[in-house]
Amino acid sequence: MDGLSVTATTPGFLVAPDLVLSSQVMNEASRYRFYINVNYPVEANCFLNITFPEGLPLTTDLKGVVGTGMFSKTISFNRIDLSRNSVLLAGCPSRNSYSLGTSYIELTNIINPDYVKLPGYFKFDLYTVVNKTTYPIAKSVWDVSQYPFKI
């Protein structure tokens, strides 16, 4: 036997995703840095889809992708879907690369909302694609109402 093959039918969870903003001033462009922790191995060529809260609509002005850890090779978006208010990013340059710890992905030129608190949730879906079949790895839904904005 050459190796053990395991197929997960239920995705795991991203441990304690966190968000750091460069600015919390309403209606101002900001840099959003998402810290993501995966505490188990991840296959090469993973993808991260981030769905933004309804109250924080993405625009075509979204720029700049910087990543560390399992997103260290991420330098651009694979897709920005304005109708779904989501962005798809490629990561995991090799199997297990940096997956046992915290990585971050940073997006710039996101316009802060024009009200005091972000309503809703960010949704994170981490998955891999093998032979045109999508395999979920981990997901998380994160309440962002804890981030008040300054006037």
Phi and psi in radians as a Rosetta constraint file:
Dihedral C 1 N 2 CA 2 C 2 CIRCULARHARMONIC -1.409 0.35
Dihedral N 2 CA 2 C 2 N 3 CIRCULARHARMONIC -0.481 0.35
Dihedral C 2 N 3 CA 3 C 3 CIRCULARHARMONIC -3.129 0.35
Dihedral N 3 CA 3 C 3 N 4 CIRCULARHARMONIC 3.030 0.35
Dihedral C 3 N 4 CA 4 C 4 CIRCULARHARMONIC -1.808 0.35
Dihedral N 4 CA 4 C 4 N 5 CIRCULARHARMONIC 2.306 0.35
Dihedral C 4 N 5 CA 5 C 5 CIRCULARHARMONIC -1.964 0.35
Dihedral N 5 CA 5 C 5 N 6 CIRCULARHARMONIC 2.218 0.35
Dihedral C 5 N 6 CA 6 C 6 CIRCULARHARMONIC -2.184 0.35
Dihedral N 6 CA 6 C 6 N 7 CIRCULARHARMONIC 2.340 0.35
Dihedral C 6 N 7 CA 7 C 7 CIRCULARHARMONIC -2.039 0.35
Dihedral N 7 CA 7 C 7 N 8 CIRCULARHARMONIC 2.084 0.35
Dihedral C 7 N 8 CA 8 C 8 CIRCULARHARMONIC -1.517 0.35
Dihedral N 8 CA 8 C 8 N 9 CIRCULARHARMONIC 2.338 0.35
Dihedral C 8 N 9 CA 9 C 9 CIRCULARHARMONIC -1.727 0.35
Dihedral N 9 CA 9 C 9 N 10 CIRCULARHARMONIC -0.332 0.35
Dihedral C 9 N 10 CA 10 C 10 CIRCULARHARMONIC -2.123 0.35
Dihedral N 10 CA 10 C 10 N 11 CIRCULARHARMONIC 2.180 0.35
Dihedral C 10 N 11 CA 11 C 11 CIRCULARHARMONIC -1.201 0.35
Dihedral N 11 CA 11 C 11 N 12 CIRCULARHARMONIC 2.675 0.35
Dihedral C 11 N 12 CA 12 C 12 CIRCULARHARMONIC -1.376 0.35
Dihedral N 12 CA 12 C 12 N 13 CIRCULARHARMONIC -2.926 0.35
Dihedral C 12 N 13 CA 13 C 13 CIRCULARHARMONIC -2.053 0.35
Dihedral N 13 CA 13 C 13 N 14 CIRCULARHARMONIC 2.542 0.35
Dihedral C 13 N 14 CA 14 C 14 CIRCULARHARMONIC -1.345 0.35
Dihedral N 14 CA 14 C 14 N 15 CIRCULARHARMONIC 2.224 0.35
Dihedral C 14 N 15 CA 15 C 15 CIRCULARHARMONIC -1.422 0.35
Dihedral N 15 CA 15 C 15 N 16 CIRCULARHARMONIC 2.156 0.35
Dihedral C 15 N 16 CA 16 C 16 CIRCULARHARMONIC 0.742 0.35
Dihedral N 16 CA 16 C 16 N 17 CIRCULARHARMONIC 1.095 0.35
Dihedral C 16 N 17 CA 17 C 17 CIRCULARHARMONIC -1.064 0.35
Dihedral N 17 CA 17 C 17 N 18 CIRCULARHARMONIC 2.561 0.35
Dihedral C 17 N 18 CA 18 C 18 CIRCULARHARMONIC -2.376 0.35
Dihedral N 18 CA 18 C 18 N 19 CIRCULARHARMONIC 2.769 0.35
Dihedral C 18 N 19 CA 19 C 19 CIRCULARHARMONIC -2.301 0.35
Dihedral N 19 CA 19 C 19 N 20 CIRCULARHARMONIC 2.313 0.35
Dihedral C 19 N 20 CA 20 C 20 CIRCULARHARMONIC -2.157 0.35
Dihedral N 20 CA 20 C 20 N 21 CIRCULARHARMONIC 2.241 0.35
Dihedral C 20 N 21 CA 21 C 21 CIRCULARHARMONIC -1.838 0.35
Dihedral N 21 CA 21 C 21 N 22 CIRCULARHARMONIC 2.496 0.35
Dihedral C 21 N 22 CA 22 C 22 CIRCULARHARMONIC -1.352 0.35
Dihedral N 22 CA 22 C 22 N 23 CIRCULARHARMONIC -0.385 0.35
Dihedral C 22 N 23 CA 23 C 23 CIRCULARHARMONIC -2.582 0.35
Dihedral N 23 CA 23 C 23 N 24 CIRCULARHARMONIC 2.457 0.35
Dihedral C 23 N 24 CA 24 C 24 CIRCULARHARMONIC -2.016 0.35
Dihedral N 24 CA 24 C 24 N 25 CIRCULARHARMONIC 0.406 0.35
Dihedral C 24 N 25 CA 25 C 25 CIRCULARHARMONIC -1.460 0.35
Dihedral N 25 CA 25 C 25 N 26 CIRCULARHARMONIC 2.282 0.35
Dihedral C 25 N 26 CA 26 C 26 CIRCULARHARMONIC -1.030 0.35
Dihedral N 26 CA 26 C 26 N 27 CIRCULARHARMONIC 2.494 0.35
Dihedral C 26 N 27 CA 27 C 27 CIRCULARHARMONIC 1.102 0.35
Dihedral N 27 CA 27 C 27 N 28 CIRCULARHARMONIC 0.250 0.35
Dihedral C 27 N 28 CA 28 C 28 CIRCULARHARMONIC -1.833 0.35
Dihedral N 28 CA 28 C 28 N 29 CIRCULARHARMONIC 2.524 0.35
Dihedral C 28 N 29 CA 29 C 29 CIRCULARHARMONIC -1.164 0.35
Dihedral N 29 CA 29 C 29 N 30 CIRCULARHARMONIC 2.399 0.35
Dihedral C 29 N 30 CA 30 C 30 CIRCULARHARMONIC -2.410 0.35
Dihedral N 30 CA 30 C 30 N 31 CIRCULARHARMONIC 2.821 0.35
Dihedral C 30 N 31 CA 31 C 31 CIRCULARHARMONIC -1.784 0.35
Dihedral N 31 CA 31 C 31 N 32 CIRCULARHARMONIC 2.206 0.35
Dihedral C 31 N 32 CA 32 C 32 CIRCULARHARMONIC -1.886 0.35
Dihedral N 32 CA 32 C 32 N 33 CIRCULARHARMONIC 2.073 0.35
Dihedral C 32 N 33 CA 33 C 33 CIRCULARHARMONIC -1.944 0.35
Dihedral N 33 CA 33 C 33 N 34 CIRCULARHARMONIC 2.028 0.35
Dihedral C 33 N 34 CA 34 C 34 CIRCULARHARMONIC -1.723 0.35
Dihedral N 34 CA 34 C 34 N 35 CIRCULARHARMONIC 2.099 0.35
Dihedral C 34 N 35 CA 35 C 35 CIRCULARHARMONIC -1.652 0.35
Dihedral N 35 CA 35 C 35 N 36 CIRCULARHARMONIC 2.243 0.35
Dihedral C 35 N 36 CA 36 C 36 CIRCULARHARMONIC -2.247 0.35
Dihedral N 36 CA 36 C 36 N 37 CIRCULARHARMONIC 2.313 0.35
Dihedral C 36 N 37 CA 37 C 37 CIRCULARHARMONIC -2.116 0.35
Dihedral N 37 CA 37 C 37 N 38 CIRCULARHARMONIC 2.133 0.35
Dihedral C 37 N 38 CA 38 C 38 CIRCULARHARMONIC -2.071 0.35
Dihedral N 38 CA 38 C 38 N 39 CIRCULARHARMONIC 2.162 0.35
Dihedral C 38 N 39 CA 39 C 39 CIRCULARHARMONIC -1.857 0.35
Dihedral N 39 CA 39 C 39 N 40 CIRCULARHARMONIC 0.590 0.35
Dihedral C 39 N 40 CA 40 C 40 CIRCULARHARMONIC -2.651 0.35
Dihedral N 40 CA 40 C 40 N 41 CIRCULARHARMONIC 2.832 0.35
Dihedral C 40 N 41 CA 41 C 41 CIRCULARHARMONIC -1.094 0.35
Dihedral N 41 CA 41 C 41 N 42 CIRCULARHARMONIC 2.583 0.35
Dihedral C 41 N 42 CA 42 C 42 CIRCULARHARMONIC -2.233 0.35
Dihedral N 42 CA 42 C 42 N 43 CIRCULARHARMONIC 2.380 0.35
Dihedral C 42 N 43 CA 43 C 43 CIRCULARHARMONIC -1.162 0.35
Dihedral N 43 CA 43 C 43 N 44 CIRCULARHARMONIC 2.773 0.35
Dihedral C 43 N 44 CA 44 C 44 CIRCULARHARMONIC -1.111 0.35
Dihedral N 44 CA 44 C 44 N 45 CIRCULARHARMONIC 2.737 0.35
Dihedral C 44 N 45 CA 45 C 45 CIRCULARHARMONIC 1.084 0.35
Dihedral N 45 CA 45 C 45 N 46 CIRCULARHARMONIC 0.825 0.35
Dihedral C 45 N 46 CA 46 C 46 CIRCULARHARMONIC -1.419 0.35
Dihedral N 46 CA 46 C 46 N 47 CIRCULARHARMONIC 2.903 0.35
Dihedral C 46 N 47 CA 47 C 47 CIRCULARHARMONIC -2.285 0.35
Dihedral N 47 CA 47 C 47 N 48 CIRCULARHARMONIC 2.534 0.35
Dihedral C 47 N 48 CA 48 C 48 CIRCULARHARMONIC -2.108 0.35
Dihedral N 48 CA 48 C 48 N 49 CIRCULARHARMONIC 2.125 0.35
Dihedral C 48 N 49 CA 49 C 49 CIRCULARHARMONIC -1.840 0.35
Dihedral N 49 CA 49 C 49 N 50 CIRCULARHARMONIC 2.153 0.35
Dihedral C 49 N 50 CA 50 C 50 CIRCULARHARMONIC -1.951 0.35
Dihedral N 50 CA 50 C 50 N 51 CIRCULARHARMONIC 2.086 0.35
Dihedral C 50 N 51 CA 51 C 51 CIRCULARHARMONIC -1.759 0.35
Dihedral N 51 CA 51 C 51 N 52 CIRCULARHARMONIC 2.197 0.35
Dihedral C 51 N 52 CA 52 C 52 CIRCULARHARMONIC -1.524 0.35
Dihedral N 52 CA 52 C 52 N 53 CIRCULARHARMONIC 2.713 0.35
Dihedral C 52 N 53 CA 53 C 53 CIRCULARHARMONIC -1.066 0.35
Dihedral N 53 CA 53 C 53 N 54 CIRCULARHARMONIC 2.639 0.35
Dihedral C 53 N 54 CA 54 C 54 CIRCULARHARMONIC -0.924 0.35
Dihedral N 54 CA 54 C 54 N 55 CIRCULARHARMONIC -0.673 0.35
Dihedral C 54 N 55 CA 55 C 55 CIRCULARHARMONIC -1.320 0.35
Dihedral N 55 CA 55 C 55 N 56 CIRCULARHARMONIC 0.047 0.35
Dihedral C 55 N 56 CA 56 C 56 CIRCULARHARMONIC -2.296 0.35
Dihedral N 56 CA 56 C 56 N 57 CIRCULARHARMONIC 1.239 0.35
Dihedral C 56 N 57 CA 57 C 57 CIRCULARHARMONIC -1.206 0.35
Dihedral N 57 CA 57 C 57 N 58 CIRCULARHARMONIC 2.368 0.35
Dihedral C 57 N 58 CA 58 C 58 CIRCULARHARMONIC -1.317 0.35
Dihedral N 58 CA 58 C 58 N 59 CIRCULARHARMONIC 2.687 0.35
Dihedral C 58 N 59 CA 59 C 59 CIRCULARHARMONIC -2.275 0.35
Dihedral N 59 CA 59 C 59 N 60 CIRCULARHARMONIC 2.997 0.35
Dihedral C 59 N 60 CA 60 C 60 CIRCULARHARMONIC -1.233 0.35
Dihedral N 60 CA 60 C 60 N 61 CIRCULARHARMONIC -0.111 0.35
Dihedral C 60 N 61 CA 61 C 61 CIRCULARHARMONIC -1.359 0.35
Dihedral N 61 CA 61 C 61 N 62 CIRCULARHARMONIC -0.163 0.35
Dihedral C 61 N 62 CA 62 C 62 CIRCULARHARMONIC -0.983 0.35
Dihedral N 62 CA 62 C 62 N 63 CIRCULARHARMONIC 2.271 0.35
Dihedral C 62 N 63 CA 63 C 63 CIRCULARHARMONIC -2.402 0.35
Dihedral N 63 CA 63 C 63 N 64 CIRCULARHARMONIC 3.053 0.35
Dihedral C 63 N 64 CA 64 C 64 CIRCULARHARMONIC 0.985 0.35
Dihedral N 64 CA 64 C 64 N 65 CIRCULARHARMONIC 1.957 0.35
Dihedral C 64 N 65 CA 65 C 65 CIRCULARHARMONIC -2.115 0.35
Dihedral N 65 CA 65 C 65 N 66 CIRCULARHARMONIC 2.177 0.35
Dihedral C 65 N 66 CA 66 C 66 CIRCULARHARMONIC -2.271 0.35
Dihedral N 66 CA 66 C 66 N 67 CIRCULARHARMONIC 2.413 0.35
Dihedral C 66 N 67 CA 67 C 67 CIRCULARHARMONIC -2.416 0.35
Dihedral N 67 CA 67 C 67 N 68 CIRCULARHARMONIC 2.749 0.35
Dihedral C 67 N 68 CA 68 C 68 CIRCULARHARMONIC -2.267 0.35
Dihedral N 68 CA 68 C 68 N 69 CIRCULARHARMONIC 2.947 0.35
Dihedral C 68 N 69 CA 69 C 69 CIRCULARHARMONIC 1.064 0.35
Dihedral N 69 CA 69 C 69 N 70 CIRCULARHARMONIC -2.238 0.35
Dihedral C 69 N 70 CA 70 C 70 CIRCULARHARMONIC -1.216 0.35
Dihedral N 70 CA 70 C 70 N 71 CIRCULARHARMONIC -0.117 0.35
Dihedral C 70 N 71 CA 71 C 71 CIRCULARHARMONIC -1.941 0.35
Dihedral N 71 CA 71 C 71 N 72 CIRCULARHARMONIC 0.364 0.35
Dihedral C 71 N 72 CA 72 C 72 CIRCULARHARMONIC -1.128 0.35
Dihedral N 72 CA 72 C 72 N 73 CIRCULARHARMONIC -0.412 0.35
Dihedral C 72 N 73 CA 73 C 73 CIRCULARHARMONIC -1.665 0.35
Dihedral N 73 CA 73 C 73 N 74 CIRCULARHARMONIC 0.034 0.35
Dihedral C 73 N 74 CA 74 C 74 CIRCULARHARMONIC -1.396 0.35
Dihedral N 74 CA 74 C 74 N 75 CIRCULARHARMONIC 1.996 0.35
Dihedral C 74 N 75 CA 75 C 75 CIRCULARHARMONIC -2.205 0.35
Dihedral N 75 CA 75 C 75 N 76 CIRCULARHARMONIC -0.062 0.35
Dihedral C 75 N 76 CA 76 C 76 CIRCULARHARMONIC -2.729 0.35
Dihedral N 76 CA 76 C 76 N 77 CIRCULARHARMONIC 2.983 0.35
Dihedral C 76 N 77 CA 77 C 77 CIRCULARHARMONIC -1.448 0.35
Dihedral N 77 CA 77 C 77 N 78 CIRCULARHARMONIC 2.498 0.35
Dihedral C 77 N 78 CA 78 C 78 CIRCULARHARMONIC -1.407 0.35
Dihedral N 78 CA 78 C 78 N 79 CIRCULARHARMONIC -0.603 0.35
Dihedral C 78 N 79 CA 79 C 79 CIRCULARHARMONIC -2.842 0.35
Dihedral N 79 CA 79 C 79 N 80 CIRCULARHARMONIC 2.421 0.35
Dihedral C 79 N 80 CA 80 C 80 CIRCULARHARMONIC -1.982 0.35
Dihedral N 80 CA 80 C 80 N 81 CIRCULARHARMONIC 2.086 0.35
Dihedral C 80 N 81 CA 81 C 81 CIRCULARHARMONIC -1.930 0.35
Dihedral N 81 CA 81 C 81 N 82 CIRCULARHARMONIC 1.694 0.35
Dihedral C 81 N 82 CA 82 C 82 CIRCULARHARMONIC -1.157 0.35
Dihedral N 82 CA 82 C 82 N 83 CIRCULARHARMONIC -0.571 0.35
Dihedral C 82 N 83 CA 83 C 83 CIRCULARHARMONIC -1.197 0.35
Dihedral N 83 CA 83 C 83 N 84 CIRCULARHARMONIC -0.519 0.35
Dihedral C 83 N 84 CA 84 C 84 CIRCULARHARMONIC -1.767 0.35
Dihedral N 84 CA 84 C 84 N 85 CIRCULARHARMONIC -0.043 0.35
Dihedral C 84 N 85 CA 85 C 85 CIRCULARHARMONIC 0.973 0.35
Dihedral N 85 CA 85 C 85 N 86 CIRCULARHARMONIC 0.839 0.35
Dihedral C 85 N 86 CA 86 C 86 CIRCULARHARMONIC -2.425 0.35
Dihedral N 86 CA 86 C 86 N 87 CIRCULARHARMONIC 2.819 0.35
Dihedral C 86 N 87 CA 87 C 87 CIRCULARHARMONIC -2.298 0.35
Dihedral N 87 CA 87 C 87 N 88 CIRCULARHARMONIC 2.412 0.35
Dihedral C 87 N 88 CA 88 C 88 CIRCULARHARMONIC -1.946 0.35
Dihedral N 88 CA 88 C 88 N 89 CIRCULARHARMONIC 2.251 0.35
Dihedral C 88 N 89 CA 89 C 89 CIRCULARHARMONIC -2.211 0.35
Dihedral N 89 CA 89 C 89 N 90 CIRCULARHARMONIC 2.493 0.35
Dihedral C 89 N 90 CA 90 C 90 CIRCULARHARMONIC -1.618 0.35
Dihedral N 90 CA 90 C 90 N 91 CIRCULARHARMONIC 2.581 0.35
Dihedral C 90 N 91 CA 91 C 91 CIRCULARHARMONIC -2.636 0.35
Dihedral N 91 CA 91 C 91 N 92 CIRCULARHARMONIC -2.814 0.35
Dihedral C 91 N 92 CA 92 C 92 CIRCULARHARMONIC 0.917 0.35
Dihedral N 92 CA 92 C 92 N 93 CIRCULARHARMONIC 1.272 0.35
Dihedral C 92 N 93 CA 93 C 93 CIRCULARHARMONIC -1.091 0.35
Dihedral N 93 CA 93 C 93 N 94 CIRCULARHARMONIC -0.398 0.35
Dihedral C 93 N 94 CA 94 C 94 CIRCULARHARMONIC -2.665 0.35
Dihedral N 94 CA 94 C 94 N 95 CIRCULARHARMONIC 2.841 0.35
Dihedral C 94 N 95 CA 95 C 95 CIRCULARHARMONIC -1.039 0.35
Dihedral N 95 CA 95 C 95 N 96 CIRCULARHARMONIC 2.376 0.35
Dihedral C 95 N 96 CA 96 C 96 CIRCULARHARMONIC 1.179 0.35
Dihedral N 96 CA 96 C 96 N 97 CIRCULARHARMONIC -0.049 0.35
Dihedral C 96 N 97 CA 97 C 97 CIRCULARHARMONIC -1.069 0.35
Dihedral N 97 CA 97 C 97 N 98 CIRCULARHARMONIC 1.958 0.35
Dihedral C 97 N 98 CA 98 C 98 CIRCULARHARMONIC 1.057 0.35
Dihedral N 98 CA 98 C 98 N 99 CIRCULARHARMONIC 0.210 0.35
Dihedral C 98 N 99 CA 99 C 99 CIRCULARHARMONIC -1.350 0.35
Dihedral N 99 CA 99 C 99 N 100 CIRCULARHARMONIC -0.283 0.35
Dihedral C 99 N 100 CA 100 C 100 CIRCULARHARMONIC -1.676 0.35
Dihedral N 100 CA 100 C 100 N 101 CIRCULARHARMONIC 1.165 0.35
Dihedral C 100 N 101 CA 101 C 101 CIRCULARHARMONIC 2.860 0.35
Dihedral N 101 CA 101 C 101 N 102 CIRCULARHARMONIC -2.919 0.35
Dihedral C 101 N 102 CA 102 C 102 CIRCULARHARMONIC -1.612 0.35
Dihedral N 102 CA 102 C 102 N 103 CIRCULARHARMONIC 2.338 0.35
Dihedral C 102 N 103 CA 103 C 103 CIRCULARHARMONIC -2.169 0.35
Dihedral N 103 CA 103 C 103 N 104 CIRCULARHARMONIC 2.845 0.35
Dihedral C 103 N 104 CA 104 C 104 CIRCULARHARMONIC -2.375 0.35
Dihedral N 104 CA 104 C 104 N 105 CIRCULARHARMONIC 2.746 0.35
Dihedral C 104 N 105 CA 105 C 105 CIRCULARHARMONIC -2.262 0.35
Dihedral N 105 CA 105 C 105 N 106 CIRCULARHARMONIC 2.333 0.35
Dihedral C 105 N 106 CA 106 C 106 CIRCULARHARMONIC -2.125 0.35
Dihedral N 106 CA 106 C 106 N 107 CIRCULARHARMONIC 2.250 0.35
Dihedral C 106 N 107 CA 107 C 107 CIRCULARHARMONIC -2.060 0.35
Dihedral N 107 CA 107 C 107 N 108 CIRCULARHARMONIC 2.407 0.35
Dihedral C 107 N 108 CA 108 C 108 CIRCULARHARMONIC -2.028 0.35
Dihedral N 108 CA 108 C 108 N 109 CIRCULARHARMONIC 2.849 0.35
Dihedral C 108 N 109 CA 109 C 109 CIRCULARHARMONIC 1.164 0.35
Dihedral N 109 CA 109 C 109 N 110 CIRCULARHARMONIC 0.666 0.35
Dihedral C 109 N 110 CA 110 C 110 CIRCULARHARMONIC -1.589 0.35
Dihedral N 110 CA 110 C 110 N 111 CIRCULARHARMONIC 2.220 0.35
Dihedral C 110 N 111 CA 111 C 111 CIRCULARHARMONIC -1.465 0.35
Dihedral N 111 CA 111 C 111 N 112 CIRCULARHARMONIC 2.082 0.35
Dihedral C 111 N 112 CA 112 C 112 CIRCULARHARMONIC -1.060 0.35
Dihedral N 112 CA 112 C 112 N 113 CIRCULARHARMONIC 2.646 0.35
Dihedral C 112 N 113 CA 113 C 113 CIRCULARHARMONIC -1.180 0.35
Dihedral N 113 CA 113 C 113 N 114 CIRCULARHARMONIC 2.896 0.35
Dihedral C 113 N 114 CA 114 C 114 CIRCULARHARMONIC -1.706 0.35
Dihedral N 114 CA 114 C 114 N 115 CIRCULARHARMONIC 0.487 0.35
Dihedral C 114 N 115 CA 115 C 115 CIRCULARHARMONIC -2.419 0.35
Dihedral N 115 CA 115 C 115 N 116 CIRCULARHARMONIC 2.987 0.35
Dihedral C 115 N 116 CA 116 C 116 CIRCULARHARMONIC -1.234 0.35
Dihedral N 116 CA 116 C 116 N 117 CIRCULARHARMONIC -0.632 0.35
Dihedral C 116 N 117 CA 117 C 117 CIRCULARHARMONIC -2.200 0.35
Dihedral N 117 CA 117 C 117 N 118 CIRCULARHARMONIC 2.533 0.35
Dihedral C 117 N 118 CA 118 C 118 CIRCULARHARMONIC -1.235 0.35
Dihedral N 118 CA 118 C 118 N 119 CIRCULARHARMONIC 2.178 0.35
Dihedral C 118 N 119 CA 119 C 119 CIRCULARHARMONIC -1.598 0.35
Dihedral N 119 CA 119 C 119 N 120 CIRCULARHARMONIC 2.616 0.35
Dihedral C 119 N 120 CA 120 C 120 CIRCULARHARMONIC 1.618 0.35
Dihedral N 120 CA 120 C 120 N 121 CIRCULARHARMONIC -2.738 0.35
Dihedral C 120 N 121 CA 121 C 121 CIRCULARHARMONIC -2.365 0.35
Dihedral N 121 CA 121 C 121 N 122 CIRCULARHARMONIC 2.547 0.35
Dihedral C 121 N 122 CA 122 C 122 CIRCULARHARMONIC -1.562 0.35
Dihedral N 122 CA 122 C 122 N 123 CIRCULARHARMONIC 2.464 0.35
Dihedral C 122 N 123 CA 123 C 123 CIRCULARHARMONIC -2.087 0.35
Dihedral N 123 CA 123 C 123 N 124 CIRCULARHARMONIC 2.258 0.35
Dihedral C 123 N 124 CA 124 C 124 CIRCULARHARMONIC -2.009 0.35
Dihedral N 124 CA 124 C 124 N 125 CIRCULARHARMONIC 2.248 0.35
Dihedral C 124 N 125 CA 125 C 125 CIRCULARHARMONIC -2.244 0.35
Dihedral N 125 CA 125 C 125 N 126 CIRCULARHARMONIC 2.045 0.35
Dihedral C 125 N 126 CA 126 C 126 CIRCULARHARMONIC -1.869 0.35
Dihedral N 126 CA 126 C 126 N 127 CIRCULARHARMONIC 2.227 0.35
Dihedral C 126 N 127 CA 127 C 127 CIRCULARHARMONIC -2.632 0.35
Dihedral N 127 CA 127 C 127 N 128 CIRCULARHARMONIC 2.976 0.35
Dihedral C 127 N 128 CA 128 C 128 CIRCULARHARMONIC -2.260 0.35
Dihedral N 128 CA 128 C 128 N 129 CIRCULARHARMONIC 2.764 0.35
Dihedral C 128 N 129 CA 129 C 129 CIRCULARHARMONIC -2.155 0.35
Dihedral N 129 CA 129 C 129 N 130 CIRCULARHARMONIC 2.167 0.35
Dihedral C 129 N 130 CA 130 C 130 CIRCULARHARMONIC -2.225 0.35
Dihedral N 130 CA 130 C 130 N 131 CIRCULARHARMONIC 2.142 0.35
Dihedral C 130 N 131 CA 131 C 131 CIRCULARHARMONIC 0.880 0.35
Dihedral N 131 CA 131 C 131 N 132 CIRCULARHARMONIC 0.802 0.35
Dihedral C 131 N 132 CA 132 C 132 CIRCULARHARMONIC 1.175 0.35
Dihedral N 132 CA 132 C 132 N 133 CIRCULARHARMONIC 0.208 0.35
Dihedral C 132 N 133 CA 133 C 133 CIRCULARHARMONIC -1.887 0.35
Dihedral N 133 CA 133 C 133 N 134 CIRCULARHARMONIC 2.276 0.35
Dihedral C 133 N 134 CA 134 C 134 CIRCULARHARMONIC -1.559 0.35
Dihedral N 134 CA 134 C 134 N 135 CIRCULARHARMONIC 2.267 0.35
Dihedral C 134 N 135 CA 135 C 135 CIRCULARHARMONIC -2.088 0.35
Dihedral N 135 CA 135 C 135 N 136 CIRCULARHARMONIC 2.002 0.35
Dihedral C 135 N 136 CA 136 C 136 CIRCULARHARMONIC -1.179 0.35
Dihedral N 136 CA 136 C 136 N 137 CIRCULARHARMONIC 2.429 0.35
Dihedral C 136 N 137 CA 137 C 137 CIRCULARHARMONIC -1.867 0.35
Dihedral N 137 CA 137 C 137 N 138 CIRCULARHARMONIC -0.920 0.35
Dihedral C 137 N 138 CA 138 C 138 CIRCULARHARMONIC -2.741 0.35
Dihedral N 138 CA 138 C 138 N 139 CIRCULARHARMONIC 2.758 0.35
Dihedral C 138 N 139 CA 139 C 139 CIRCULARHARMONIC -2.638 0.35
Dihedral N 139 CA 139 C 139 N 140 CIRCULARHARMONIC 2.872 0.35
Dihedral C 139 N 140 CA 140 C 140 CIRCULARHARMONIC -2.794 0.35
Dihedral N 140 CA 140 C 140 N 141 CIRCULARHARMONIC 2.530 0.35
Dihedral C 140 N 141 CA 141 C 141 CIRCULARHARMONIC -2.069 0.35
Dihedral N 141 CA 141 C 141 N 142 CIRCULARHARMONIC 2.239 0.35
Dihedral C 141 N 142 CA 142 C 142 CIRCULARHARMONIC -2.229 0.35
Dihedral N 142 CA 142 C 142 N 143 CIRCULARHARMONIC 2.122 0.35
Dihedral C 142 N 143 CA 143 C 143 CIRCULARHARMONIC -1.301 0.35
Dihedral N 143 CA 143 C 143 N 144 CIRCULARHARMONIC 2.145 0.35
Dihedral C 143 N 144 CA 144 C 144 CIRCULARHARMONIC -1.858 0.35
Dihedral N 144 CA 144 C 144 N 145 CIRCULARHARMONIC 0.195 0.35
Dihedral C 144 N 145 CA 145 C 145 CIRCULARHARMONIC -1.168 0.35
Dihedral N 145 CA 145 C 145 N 146 CIRCULARHARMONIC -0.161 0.35
Dihedral C 145 N 146 CA 146 C 146 CIRCULARHARMONIC -1.336 0.35
Dihedral N 146 CA 146 C 146 N 147 CIRCULARHARMONIC -0.101 0.35
Dihedral C 146 N 147 CA 147 C 147 CIRCULARHARMONIC -1.778 0.35
Dihedral N 147 CA 147 C 147 N 148 CIRCULARHARMONIC 1.638 0.35
Dihedral C 147 N 148 CA 148 C 148 CIRCULARHARMONIC -1.327 0.35
Dihedral N 148 CA 148 C 148 N 149 CIRCULARHARMONIC 2.560 0.35
Dihedral C 148 N 149 CA 149 C 149 CIRCULARHARMONIC -1.799 0.35
Dihedral N 149 CA 149 C 149 N 150 CIRCULARHARMONIC 2.631 0.35
Dihedral C 149 N 150 CA 150 C 150 CIRCULARHARMONIC -1.563 0.35
Dihedral N 150 CA 150 C 150 N 151 CIRCULARHARMONIC 2.603 0.35
